[in-house]
């Protein structure tokens, strides 16, 4: 099969590798240089679903040295002053062998590893433009050009989307009083807060809060922003130094009404983008890649490739819609401080602390999707 991919970010590039490994000839269209693709300041939580995908295409060994594993995921509800942990024993037996609940990845490091891997794959042809001169040359065209996809706009594919009345602030910070192998997901009335290990005493802080408060904090000098962090971090954890300039971005919910148009397939953030709570973003995008590769690898669909877009769209519905509901509910749960919700929130934490079966189910969903 001849396939064109528009966009060579992490999702588009992984799709190019995965489909080339499945026997497809891939033209990878990208208007940005490799340097521009690499120099993005983002941090991701990598779950075992992504680890399996990377392992299947021979990329895991190239990337794992650039990842920071964590063995503890602490979930804290500030309104209740309650906490529980996801541990290695809450994973499946085969996943416990990797000695990590998950991994933290910096965009720059994994993008470099993926681009280097692409250069060694013969069936991938990189083309420095985002415009396909003749779409008739391809059996399928994959749009992986992000949530502001020009391709999707040209095809006039509608989406359901809205902006949360929040913004996300990220900063790399040296912390004291925290282990280098633990991560935090904190439910706070201002919005969810994540603390992700980057090795040693360095951590990535990702906090969501109201736009008014976020703008105020972004205009603060570093010393005052550091003081603010000390008020929202868990007891016993103290921020020492801010390593970089804090960055902010709006938080958007987007999901396309369908994940294809004709022979075009929408992959990753072109099809869906949710709140960063729970770290599902990149893992969900890479499960898109895995699903599409498995469909294309079936001999029947190679002969009847015109129905692949529909089959792919149908196959991804449950996982994508479930994660969209889960992340949105987590945001609303976190920000709800109405007294009527105190009792059910207390019950949820009681069950999660006491029931290993429920913890394993929740962690499996967070790890592998639906």
Residue pairs with C-beta under 8 A, 6 or more apart in sequence:
1 23
1 24
1 25
1 139
1 140
1 296
1 302
1 305
2 24
2 25
2 27
2 137
2 138
2 139
3 19
3 24
3 25
3 26
3 27
3 138
3 139
3 140
3 141
3 142
4 26
4 27
4 29
4 132
4 135
4 137
4 138
4 140
4 141
4 142
5 12
5 15
5 16
5 19
5 26
5 27
5 28
5 29
5 141
5 142
5 144
6 12
6 29
6 30
6 130
6 132
6 141
6 142
6 143
6 144
6 145
6 151
7 29
7 30
7 130
7 143
7 144
7 145
7 146
7 149
7 270
8 16
8 28
8 29
8 30
8 32
8 37
8 118
8 126
8 144
9 37
9 111
9 144
9 146
9 268
10 107
10 110
10 111
10 114
10 282
10 285
10 286
11 144
11 267
11 268
11 269
11 282
11 285
11 286
11 288
11 289
12 28
12 30
12 142
12 144
12 145
12 267
12 268
13 28
13 111
13 114
13 115
13 118
14 53
14 57
14 59
14 114
14 286
14 289
15 142
15 144
15 267
15 289
15 292
15 293
16 26
16 28
16 118
16 121
16 124
17 57
17 59
17 114
17 117
17 118
17 121
17 124
18 53
18 57
18 289
18 290
18 292
18 293
19 26
19 292
19 293
19 296
20 26
20 121
20 122
20 123
20 124
21 57
21 58
21 121
21 293
22 293
22 296
22 297
23 123
23 297
24 123
24 296
25 123
25 125
26 123
26 124
26 125
27 125
27 127
27 138
28 118
28 124
28 125
28 126
28 127
29 127
29 129
29 130
29 131
29 132
30 37
30 126
30 127
30 128
30 129
30 130
31 128
31 129
31 130
33 128
34 115
37 111
37 115
38 107
38 108
38 111
38 112
38 115
39 108
40 107
40 108
40 111
41 107
41 108
41 170
41 244
41 247
42 106
42 107
43 104
43 105
43 106
43 107
43 170
43 196
43 198
43 204
43 206
44 104
44 105
44 107
44 110
44 279
44 281
44 282
45 102
45 103
45 104
45 105
45 183
45 194
45 196
45 279
45 282
45 283
46 67
46 102
46 103
46 104
46 105
46 282
46 283
47 102
47 279
47 283
47 366
47 367
47 368
48 91
48 95
48 98
48 102
48 367
48 368
49 283
49 286
49 287
49 290
49 367
49 368
49 369
50 282
50 283
50 286
50 287
51 60
51 98
51 103
53 286
53 287
53 289
53 290
54 60
54 63
56 290
59 113
59 114
59 117
62 113
62 116
62 117
63 105
63 110
63 113
63 114
64 103
66 105
66 106
66 109
66 110
66 113
67 103
67 104
67 105
67 110
68 103
68 104
68 105
68 197
68 198
68 199
69 98
69 99
69 100
69 102
69 103
69 181
70 100
70 101
70 102
70 103
70 104
70 181
70 182
70 183
70 196
70 197
71 87
71 88
71 99
71 100
71 101
71 181
71 182
72 85
72 86
72 87
72 101
72 179
72 181
72 182
72 183
73 85
73 86
73 101
73 102
73 182
73 183
73 184
73 185
73 363
74 83
74 84
74 85
74 182
74 183
74 184
74 185
74 234
75 83
75 84
75 85
75 86
75 184
75 185
75 186
75 187
75 352
76 82
76 83
76 184
76 185
76 186
76 187
76 234
77 83
77 187
77 345
77 349
78 186
78 187
78 188
78 189
79 187
79 188
79 189
79 337
79 342
79 345
80 342
80 345
80 346
80 349
82 346
82 349
82 353
84 349
84 352
84 353
84 359
86 101
86 359
86 362
86 363
87 101
88 96
88 99
88 100
88 101
89 96
89 356
90 101
90 356
90 359
90 360
90 363
91 101
91 360
91 363
91 364
91 367
92 364
95 367
101 183
101 363
102 183
102 279
102 367
104 183
104 196
104 197
104 198
104 204
106 198
118 124
118 126
130 145
130 150
132 138
132 141
135 141
135 263
138 263
139 263
139 305
140 263
140 264
140 265
140 305
140 308
140 309
141 263
141 264
141 265
142 264
142 265
142 267
142 292
143 149
143 151
143 152
143 264
143 265
143 266
143 267
143 270
144 267
144 268
144 270
145 151
145 270
146 268
146 269
146 270
147 252
147 254
147 269
147 270
147 273
149 266
149 270
151 264
151 270
152 159
152 256
152 261
152 266
152 270
155 261
155 262
155 264
157 256
157 257
157 258
157 261
157 266
158 256
158 257
159 254
159 255
159 256
159 257
160 253
160 254
160 255
160 256
160 257
161 252
161 253
161 254
161 255
162 252
162 253
163 250
163 251
163 252
163 253
164 208
164 250
164 251
164 252
164 253
164 275
164 331
165 210
165 211
166 191
166 208
166 209
166 210
166 211
166 214
166 251
166 331
167 208
167 209
167 210
167 211
167 214
167 215
167 248
167 249
167 250
167 251
168 206
168 207
168 208
168 214
168 248
168 249
168 250
168 251
168 276
169 205
169 206
169 207
169 208
169 209
169 214
169 217
169 218
169 246
169 247
169 248
170 204
170 205
170 206
170 207
170 246
170 247
170 248
171 204
171 205
171 225
171 229
171 242
171 243
171 244
171 245
171 246
171 247
172 198
172 202
172 203
172 204
172 205
172 242
172 243
172 244
173 202
173 203
173 204
173 205
173 226
173 229
173 239
173 240
173 241
173 242
173 243
174 201
174 202
174 203
174 239
174 240
174 241
174 243
175 195
175 201
175 202
175 203
175 233
175 237
175 238
175 239
175 240
176 201
176 237
176 238
176 240
177 236
177 237
177 238
178 195
178 203
178 236
178 237
180 197
180 199
180 200
180 201
181 197
182 197
183 194
183 195
183 196
183 197
184 193
184 194
184 195
184 234
185 192
185 193
185 194
185 277
185 278
185 279
186 192
186 193
186 194
186 195
186 232
186 234
187 330
187 333
187 334
188 232
188 334
189 334
189 335
189 336
189 337
190 207
190 208
190 209
190 210
190 213
190 232
190 335
191 207
191 208
191 209
191 210
191 331
191 334
191 335
192 207
192 208
192 275
192 276
192 277
192 330
192 331
192 334
193 205
193 206
193 207
193 208
193 232
194 204
194 205
194 206
194 207
194 276
194 277
194 279
195 203
195 204
195 205
195 206
195 233
195 234
195 237
196 203
196 204
196 206
197 203
198 204
201 240
202 243
205 229
205 233
206 276
207 232
208 251
208 275
208 276
208 277
208 331
209 217
211 250
214 248
217 225
217 228
217 246
218 246
218 248
220 228
222 242
222 246
225 242
225 246
226 239
226 241
226 242
229 239
230 238
230 239
233 239
251 275
251 276
252 273
253 273
253 274
253 275
253 324
253 328
254 269
254 272
254 273
254 274
255 271
255 272
255 273
255 274
255 320
255 321
255 324
256 266
256 270
256 271
256 272
258 313
259 265
259 266
259 271
259 309
259 312
259 313
259 316
259 320
260 266
260 309
260 310
260 312
260 313
261 309
262 309
263 306
263 309
264 309
265 292
265 308
265 309
265 312
265 313
267 285
267 288
267 289
267 292
268 285
268 288
268 289
269 281
269 285
271 288
271 316
271 320
272 284
272 320
272 324
273 281
274 280
274 281
274 284
274 323
274 324
274 327
274 328
275 327
275 328
275 330
275 331
277 327
277 330
277 331
277 334
278 326
278 327
278 330
278 366
279 366
280 323
280 326
280 327
280 366
280 369
283 369
284 319
284 320
284 323
284 369
287 316
287 319
287 369
288 316
291 312
291 315
291 316
291 319
292 308
292 312
295 301
295 308
295 311
295 312
295 315
296 302
296 305
296 308
301 307
301 308
301 311
318 370
319 369
319 370
322 365
322 369
322 370
323 369
323 370
326 365
333 341
333 345
351 358
352 358
352 359
352 362
